[in-house]
Structures are given as structure tokens and as C-alpha cells.
Amino acid sequence: MRRARFPLAFLPTPVHPLPRLGARIGLPGLWIKRDDLTGLAFGGNKTRKLELLVAEARHRGAHTLVTVGAAQSNHCRQTAAAAASAGLACVVVLRGAPRADRDGNLLLDHLLGAEVVWAGAEEPLVCLDQTVARLEAEGRRPFGITYGGSTALGASAYADAMAELGAQGRFDRVVVASSSGGTQAGMVAGARLHGFSGRVTGISIDEEGAALKRLVAELASGAAAVLGSASTFTSDDVEVEDGYLGGGYGIVGEAEREALGLFAREEGILLDPVYTARAAAGMIDMIRRGRIDPGERVLFWHTGGQPALFPYRAELGL
Ligand SMILES: *Cc1c(COP(=O)(O)O)cnc(C)c1O
């Protein structure tokens, strides 16, 4: 498969130790990789995927990127910024009823010039298809992108990221927030293709473990194929922790609040309330239960999302 890159991210993203937090939670070998610093309109993990997806959209002669997500979707905000950077229009289909509070990512969607379509009672992916069809009929040459940019092509960006990590240090384990699966899938494929011998632990944000493992395995096989490898993956090749779903997607509980506070006050690092706080809370719990050995070198892969801190002000309890 053809694979080109439209540059959007500042790479490599930094890797550095977290000595104060590591000492506090009993994991002296704790490090972080800063994909919150990819640099595109507050950054985040979708930027790497969008480099490939935008190149593909341009190759196909698209004029408009169309994607889908929650009202506070980081993916939609990064897609809106990517479209602006590439001189394309952008339509974001957001789940649920129209919201009046233009804050966080939703504020930025508007600032970045995206057109917002509310799915209302409609299934968001159905609404995405309908929106693509409408734009096609209007001659606007749309390019549809599913949740999180998690296609085989999008995921393959995180296989590249594993090669990038390989030049930055050796780790026993990567811990990452996993939701639409593309990020973890690329890491799993990249680990094999680029000889990373550690584990890739995905902390599920909103999905039961077996289903997320199947999705990640399928996307990892697809990403490998995009990279010209015949390597395939099954659920047994994927490590997912689904014990940290809390109150469900976007619900901030005590564990997420504790993780946000620890990263902020021990290291001056901001997590986001929906993804990285949950993943960090899962990692901290695994250390406390001895499920992560205190002698391991662990890389917490920060995937961004901080613009959502502001609309979550009430849930943060500050
Ligand atoms: C989208 C997102 C994730 C999850 O990545 P997937 O590829 O959808 O699994 C994690 N963290 C943040 C901040 C995100 O926006």
C-alpha cells in the first residue's frame, strides 16, 4: 500500500524520567514519552495518525476531512487543525445533542474553522456516513475518517513511533491509554517489526477487554500489512487491562483525580481527565498490587488531551 506523510508533528517527541513521581509511587524506573507535545494545536496522539491520513486524503484529491467523536474529542480537534494546516475544509460529527458550552476541544473545533454537525439521536458512525454522502452530493470531495483515525493506515504511524522509541532508550514495558485501538495496535505491530522486546500494556478506557484485544489485534495485522509485512496478530499478542473502566467513558472518579494530582504536583505534568488520567490510575494501581514489578523500567506514553481539563473543571473537585 502507498504510504506518504504530510508533516504535522514535531518528532521525535521527548522521553524523560519521572524521578519524583517514581519515588512517590514506588517505581524508580518510571519514564514518560511526550506525545502531548506533538505540537499541532495542543498536540496528542492523533497527530501522528493524521500525518498519514491527510497525505492519503490529498492523494485522493479530497477537499474536506470529515470525522467523528465525542463533544470533547481530542481527535476531532486535531483533525480540524490538520485540515487547516493542509488547506482542507473540515466537518466534525459529534455524538449527542447540540451543546451550548463552547469550551475545551469544542471551542477549539470552532476556532480552527471546523463545521460542527451534531449526531443527536443518530448513531454517530451512521451520521458520519450520511455527512460524507451529503458533502459528496454537494461536490465538496470529502474524505471520511473513523473514530480516532484508527484505520490500518492511521495505526501504522504508531509502528513508526516504536522505531522512534527504540532510539531513545530501552524499556521493559510501555503503558498507554487504549480506546479506538489504533495507537496500541501500531505499538504492538511496531514492537514486533522493530524488535522492541518489552510489553505493551493497554489500559482500556471504555471497552471490555476481550473485545478491545480483538480490535487491537485486527488493526495491528492491518498496520503490519500497510508496512509490507505479512506478520499477523491475534488477541493472545495483545495485553489489555479492563479493570479501570470506572464509571464509564468520560466519567472522572477518585482514581482519575488522584492520578491527575500526582502527575501535576510531583512533576508539573498535566494529564487529561478522560484518557491519560485513567491510564495513569491503572498503572499506579498495578504497581500497588505488585502487578508491575518495582524493578521494571516503565514508559508511560502520554497521549495528550489536556484541552478537556477546562470543561471538566467541576469534576476535578478543585
Ligand atoms: C484518542 C486518545 C487516546 C486513545 O487512542 P486510540 O488510538 O483511540 O486507542 C488516548 N489518549 C488520548 C488523550 C486520546 O485523545
The ligand as an SDF file (V2000), in Angstrom:
LIG
                    3D

 15 15  0  0  0  0  0  0  0  0999 V2000
   -7.7620    9.1140   21.3220 C   0  0  0  0  0  0  0  0  0  0  0  0
   -6.9660    9.1770   22.5700 C   0  0  0  0  0  0  0  0  0  0  0  0
   -6.4250    8.0050   23.1550 C   0  0  0  0  0  0  0  0  0  0  0  0
   -6.7110    6.6270   22.6340 C   0  0  0  0  0  0  0  0  0  0  0  0
   -6.0990    6.3500   21.4210 O   0  0  0  0  0  0  0  0  0  0  0  0
   -6.7690    5.2520   20.4650 P   0  0  0  0  0  0  0  0  0  0  0  0
   -5.8880    5.1710   19.2960 O   0  0  0  0  0  0  0  0  0  0  0  0
   -8.1540    5.7680   20.1590 O   0  0  0  0  0  0  0  0  0  0  0  0
   -6.8690    3.9780   21.2350 O   0  0  0  0  0  0  0  0  0  0  0  0
   -5.6400    8.1340   24.2780 C   0  0  0  0  0  0  0  0  0  0  0  0
   -5.3950    9.3390   24.8210 N   0  0  0  0  0  0  0  0  0  0  0  0
   -5.9040   10.4770   24.3140 C   0  0  0  0  0  0  0  0  0  0  0  0
   -5.6020   11.7550   25.0020 C   0  0  0  0  0  0  0  0  0  0  0  0
   -6.7060   10.4430   23.1710 C   0  0  0  0  0  0  0  0  0  0  0  0
   -7.2220   11.5720   22.6760 O   0  0  0  0  0  0  0  0  0  0  0  0
  1  2  1  0
  2  3  1  0
  2 14  2  0
  3  4  1  0
  3 10  2  0
  4  5  1  0
  5  6  1  0
  6  7  2  0
  6  8  1  0
  6  9  1  0
 10 11  1  0
 11 12  2  0
 12 13  1  0
 12 14  1  0
 14 15  1  0
M  END
$$$$
